[in-house]
Amino acid sequence: MKTYLPILICFILLYNSVPAQFRKYSNEFLNIGAGAKGLSMGGTLIASVNDGTAGYWNPAGLVSVRDFPQVNLMHAEYFAGIGKYDFASIAIPGTGNKRTIAITGLRFAIDDIMNTLFLVEPDGTINYNNIQSFSSADYAFLISYAQKLKESDKKNIHFGFNAKVIHRSVGKFAKAWGFGLDAGIQWMQKKWKFGIVGRDITTTFNAWSFRFTEREKEVLYLTQNEIPVKSTEFTAPRLVLGVCREFPVSKKVRLIAESNIDLTFDGKRNTLLSANPVSGDPRIGMELTIANVFSLRGGIYNFQKALADGDTLNQKKVWIYQPSGGAGFKIGSVTIDYAFTNLANQSNPLFTHVFSLKLDMMNPKTRTNNE
């Protein structure tokens, strides 16, 4: 543990040196998740992730992508298709499997938003031909690098980092560009796995610019709407800790259980561990794998206090949480994962079916030899 203490100290010092000009829930689309496997386990993959989705969860896990490139794809929808969330990544291992690079792309968007700014003509009549549609979209592009620091029969240590570029747009009216860094470590010791990820360790920023025509400004002014100006939005650093234990049930059946805690440093939040300035959001996930072909998964996360059902008089609050579940099936070099999870929140639960695809791009000769 002494090996990682300097990293934790640097993270804390870096956070304390950053001006507190940030929004508490900035870039929230980056906290949704990636891959149906992670979503079905409640987002508990910091210590155990070992595929191309590690570029999102913990870049150190990319070292486990060995011998040939791997592609991961996912599509999910919010609110009956109104919001769409897409994830794609490719991970390429280096010669000797000692290091891996990966490129990841994420998009969260609400398309076909109606712009009714000019619905009412100056004479008071309504002209539906003036309605135009636009999209509000958030993009993130991650370039990841991972490397083995130590490898032996008793202990393996991996390190990785992300450089991420963020682009956000609201039609032609507003655009933002941002940049940030993530860093992570995984170390495995016998049947135990541990992971640490520092997200937005340099304080990720979004620099916003706005563009309105004179006519649009006039309508906004007459309707008493504020006309925004250039601004910079900061995302505060956070630290995610994970521990995983493997339980061999039999030669062909194994069970893993993982627990993560997401630590934020921007004041009290409605989480299980709530304090000022540090709050903690724990997650628990499990996976049962049979013959390395079929997997069953489940998770519990997002513990919050909410009003008890029907108790509007006493305003009594109780602890609630979000469950998730899913399965995975592997056929040769193709893995299909499924998750049934709530992509909204507990007050307005909207459970969604999520599918993702993982493809190991081995050549035909390698595939034949492996089979």
C-alpha positions in Angstrom: 0.0 0.0 0.0 3.0 2.3 0.6 3.6 2.2 -3.2 0.3 4.0 -3.9 0.3 6.5 -1.0 2.2 9.2 -3.0 -0.4 9.0 -5.7 -3.2 9.6 -3.2 -1.3 12.5 -1.6 -0.7 14.1 -5.0 -4.4 13.8 -5.8 -5.5 15.5 -2.6 -2.9 18.3 -3.0 -3.9 18.8 -6.6 -7.6 19.1 -5.6 -6.9 21.6 -2.8 -4.9 23.8 -5.2 -7.8 24.2 -7.6 -10.1 27.3 -7.4 -13.6 26.3 -6.2 -15.3 27.7 -9.3 -17.1 24.6 -10.5 -20.6 23.2 -10.8 -21.5 20.2 -8.6 -23.2 18.2 -11.4 -21.0 19.2 -14.4 -20.6 16.7 -17.3 -23.0 14.2 -15.7 -23.3 12.3 -18.9 -19.8 10.9 -18.1 -21.2 9.2 -15.0 -23.8 7.0 -16.8 -21.5 4.0 -17.5 -20.2 2.1 -20.5 -21.1 -1.4 -21.5 -24.1 -3.5 -20.4 -21.8 -5.6 -18.2 -20.9 -2.6 -16.0 -24.4 -1.3 -16.0 -25.9 -4.6 -14.9 -23.4 -4.8 -12.0 -24.3 -1.3 -10.7 -21.2 0.3 -12.1 -18.8 -1.8 -9.9 -15.9 -2.5 -12.3 -13.1 -0.3 -10.9 -11.1 -3.3 -9.6 -12.2 -6.1 -12.0 -12.6 -4.5 -15.4 -10.5 -6.4 -18.0 -11.8 -5.5 -21.4 -12.0 -2.5 -23.8 -14.6 -0.7 -21.6 -11.7 -0.1 -19.1 -11.0 3.2 -21.0 -14.2 4.4 -19.3 -14.1 2.6 -15.9 -10.4 2.3 -15.1 -7.8 2.8 -17.8 -5.4 0.5 -15.9 -7.6 -2.5 -16.8 -6.8 -2.1 -20.5 -3.6 -4.1 -20.0 -5.9 -7.2 -19.7 -6.8 -6.8 -23.4 -4.2 -9.2 -24.9 -2.9 -10.5 -28.2 -5.4 -8.8 -30.5 -7.5 -5.7 -30.7 -11.0 -5.5 -29.1 -14.0 -3.5 -30.1 -16.9 -2.6 -27.8 -20.2 -1.0 -28.8 -23.3 0.0 -26.9 -26.5 1.9 -27.5 -29.1 2.9 -24.8 -32.1 5.1 -24.8 -33.8 7.3 -22.1 -37.4 8.3 -21.8 -38.9 6.2 -24.5 -36.2 7.1 -27.1 -36.1 10.8 -26.4 -32.6 10.7 -25.1 -29.9 8.5 -26.8 -26.7 7.3 -25.3 -23.9 5.7 -27.4 -20.6 4.2 -26.5 -17.8 2.8 -28.8 -14.2 1.9 -28.1 -11.3 0.1 -29.7 -8.4 -1.2 -27.6 -5.1 -2.3 -29.2 -2.5 -4.2 -27.2 1.2 -3.7 -27.8 3.8 -6.3 -28.6 4.4 -8.5 -25.6 1.1 -7.5 -24.0 2.9 -5.1 -21.6 1.0 -2.0 -22.7 -2.3 -1.1 -24.4 -3.7 2.0 -26.1 -7.4 2.7 -26.6 -9.7 5.2 -28.2 -13.2 5.7 -26.7 -16.1 7.8 -27.9 -19.4 8.6 -26.0 -22.4 10.6 -27.1 -25.5 11.6 -25.1 -28.1 13.6 -27.0 -31.6 14.7 -27.2 -32.6 15.2 -30.8 -35.5 17.0 -32.5 -36.0 19.7 -29.9 -38.6 22.2 -31.1 -37.4 25.8 -31.3 -40.5 27.9 -30.8 -38.7 31.2 -30.4 -40.4 32.7 -33.5 -43.7 30.8 -33.2 -45.6 34.0 -32.5 -45.3 36.7 -35.2 -45.0 40.4 -34.3 -48.7 40.9 -35.0 -49.6 38.2 -32.5 -50.5 35.4 -35.0 -49.1 31.9 -34.6 -47.0 30.6 -37.5 -46.1 26.9 -37.2 -43.8 27.2 -40.2 -41.4 29.1 -38.0 -40.7 26.1 -35.8 -37.3 24.5 -36.3 -35.7 21.6 -34.6 -32.3 21.3 -33.1 -30.2 18.8 -31.0 -28.6 19.1 -27.6 -25.6 16.8 -27.6 -22.7 15.9 -25.3 -19.6 14.2 -26.7 -16.5 12.8 -25.0 -13.4 11.4 -26.7 -10.9 9.5 -24.6 -7.4 8.5 -25.6 -6.1 5.9 -23.1 -2.7 4.3 -22.3 -2.1 1.5 -19.9 1.0 -0.4 -18.9 2.1 -3.1 -16.6 4.2 -1.9 -13.7 4.9 -5.3 -12.0 4.0 -8.9 -13.0 4.6 -12.0 -11.0 2.8 -15.1 -9.8 1.8 -13.4 -6.6 1.2 -9.8 -7.6 0.3 -7.9 -10.7 0.2 -4.1 -10.9 -1.2 -2.1 -13.8 -1.4 1.7 -14.4 -3.3 3.7 -16.9 -4.5 7.2 -17.8 -7.0 9.0 -20.0 -6.7 12.3 -21.9 -10.2 13.3 -22.7 -11.7 16.0 -24.9 -15.3 17.1 -24.3 -17.6 18.8 -26.8 -21.1 20.0 -25.9 -23.5 21.8 -28.2 -27.0 23.1 -28.0 -28.1 23.6 -31.6 -26.3 26.6 -33.1 -26.9 28.6 -30.0 -24.2 27.3 -27.6 -21.0 25.3 -27.9 -18.3 24.2 -25.4 -14.9 22.6 -25.6 -13.2 21.0 -22.6 -10.2 18.9 -21.6 -9.4 16.7 -18.6 -7.3 13.8 -17.3 -8.1 10.6 -15.5 -5.6 8.1 -14.0 -6.1 4.7 -12.4 -4.3 1.7 -10.9 -5.2 -2.0 -10.5 -3.3 -4.5 -8.5 -4.1 -8.2 -8.2 -3.0 -10.4 -5.3 -4.1 -14.0 -5.4 -7.9 -14.0 -5.4 -8.1 -10.3 -4.5 -8.2 -7.3 -6.9 -8.0 -3.6 -5.9 -8.5 -0.5 -8.0 -8.2 3.3 -7.6 -9.3 5.8 -10.2 -8.9 9.6 -10.0 -11.3 11.2 -12.4 -10.9 14.8 -13.6 -7.7 15.0 -11.6 -6.7 18.3 -13.2 -10.2 19.7 -12.8 -11.9 19.3 -16.2 -13.2 22.5 -17.8 -15.8 23.4 -20.4 -15.3 26.8 -22.1 -18.8 27.9 -23.3 -19.5 30.3 -26.2 -22.9 31.5 -27.3 -24.2 32.8 -30.6 -27.5 34.6 -31.2 -28.7 36.7 -34.0 -30.0 40.2 -33.3 -33.5 39.0 -33.9 -33.1 36.1 -31.4 -31.6 38.5 -28.8 -34.6 40.8 -29.3 -37.1 38.0 -28.7 -35.2 36.8 -25.6 -35.2 40.2 -24.2 -38.9 40.8 -24.8 -39.8 37.5 -23.2 -37.6 38.3 -20.2 -35.1 35.6 -20.8 -31.5 36.0 -19.9 -29.0 36.3 -22.7 -25.9 34.2 -21.7 -22.4 35.3 -22.3 -19.1 33.4 -22.5 -18.4 31.3 -19.4 -16.2 28.5 -18.1 -17.6 25.5 -16.3 -15.3 23.3 -14.0 -15.8 19.7 -13.1 -14.3 18.9 -9.7 -12.0 15.9 -9.2 -13.4 12.7 -7.7 -11.8 9.5 -6.4 -13.3 6.0 -6.9 -12.0 3.0 -4.8 -12.8 -0.6 -5.6 -12.1 -4.1 -4.1 -13.0 -7.4 -5.7 -12.9 -11.0 -4.5 -13.1 -14.1 -6.6 -14.8 -17.2 -5.2 -14.2 -20.4 -7.3 -17.4 -22.5 -6.9 -16.2 -25.3 -9.1 -13.8 -25.9 -12.0 -16.3 -24.4 -14.4 -18.2 -22.0 -12.2 -16.8 -18.9 -10.5 -18.3 -16.0 -8.6 -16.8 -12.5 -8.2 -18.1 -9.8 -5.9 -17.0 -6.2 -6.1 -17.6 -3.1 -4.0 -16.9 0.5 -5.1 -17.2 3.8 -3.4 -17.3 7.1 -5.3 -15.8 9.9 -3.3 -16.7 13.5 -4.2 -15.1 16.6 -2.7 -17.6 19.4 -3.5 -19.8 19.3 -0.4 -22.8 17.4 0.9 -24.7 15.2 -1.6 -27.7 13.0 -1.1 -25.6 9.8 -0.7 -25.2 7.1 1.9 -22.1 8.9 3.3 -22.8 12.6 3.3 -20.4 15.1 4.8 -18.7 18.4 4.0 -16.7 18.5 1.9 -16.4 14.7 1.2 -19.4 12.5 0.3 -19.3 8.8 -0.6 -21.6 6.8 -2.9 -21.1 3.0 -2.4 -22.0 0.4 -5.0 -22.1 -3.4 -4.9 -22.0 -5.9 -7.8 -21.7 -9.6 -8.4 -21.1 -11.8 -11.4 -21.6 -15.6 -11.7 -19.8 -17.2 -14.8 -20.4 -20.7 -16.0 -17.7 -22.4 -18.3 -16.5 -18.9 -19.3 -19.5 -18.8 -21.6 -22.6 -17.6 -19.7 -22.8 -15.0 -17.0 -25.5 -13.7 -14.6 -25.0 -10.3 -13.0 -26.6 -8.0 -10.4 -25.9 -4.8 -8.6 -27.2 -2.3 -6.0 -26.2 1.4 -6.2 -27.4 5.0 -5.8 -28.4 4.9 -2.2 -30.5 8.1 -1.4 -32.9 9.4 1.2 -36.4 10.0 -0.1 -39.9 10.5 1.3 -41.7 7.3 2.3 -44.5 6.2 0.0 -47.7 7.9 0.9 -46.2 9.8 3.9 -46.8 13.4 2.6 -47.9 14.5 6.1 -45.0 13.6 8.3 -42.4 14.0 5.6 -40.6 10.9 6.8 -37.6 10.0 4.8 -36.2 6.4 4.2 -33.2 5.0 2.4 -33.9 3.7 -1.1 -31.5 2.3 -3.7 -31.5 1.3 -7.4 -31.1 -2.4 -8.4 -29.8 -3.6 -11.7 -29.3 -7.0 -13.4 -28.3 -8.6 -16.6 -26.5 -11.5 -18.3 -23.8 -12.2 -20.8 -23.2 -14.8 -23.5 -19.9 -15.5 -25.3 -19.7 -17.3 -28.6 -16.1 -17.6 -29.9 -14.8 -14.1 -30.2 -18.1 -12.4 -29.8 -19.7 -11.5 -26.5 -23.2 -10.1 -26.1 -24.1 -8.5 -22.8 -27.5 -7.4 -21.5 -28.5 -5.1 -18.7 -31.8 -4.1 -17.2 -31.2 -0.9 -15.3 -32.7 2.4 -14.3 -31.1 5.2 -16.4 -33.2 7.9 -14.8 -33.5 8.3 -11.0 -35.5 6.7 -8.1 -38.2 9.4 -8.0 -39.0 8.7 -11.7 -37.8 5.1 -12.3 -37.5 4.3 -16.0 -35.9 0.8 -16.4 -34.3 0.2 -19.7 -33.1 -2.7 -21.7 -29.4 -2.2 -22.7 -27.4 -4.4 -25.1 -23.7 -4.2 -25.8 -21.4 -6.0 -28.1 -17.8 -7.0 -27.6 -15.7 -8.4 -30.5 -12.2 -9.8 -30.1 -10.6 -9.2 -33.5 -8.5 -12.3 -33.8 -7.5 -13.5 -37.2 -9.1 -16.8 -38.6 -5.9 -18.8 -38.0 -5.7 -17.7 -34.3 -9.4 -18.4 -33.8 -9.0 -21.9 -35.2 -6.0 -22.7 -33.0 -7.8 -21.4 -29.9 -10.8 -23.5 -30.6 
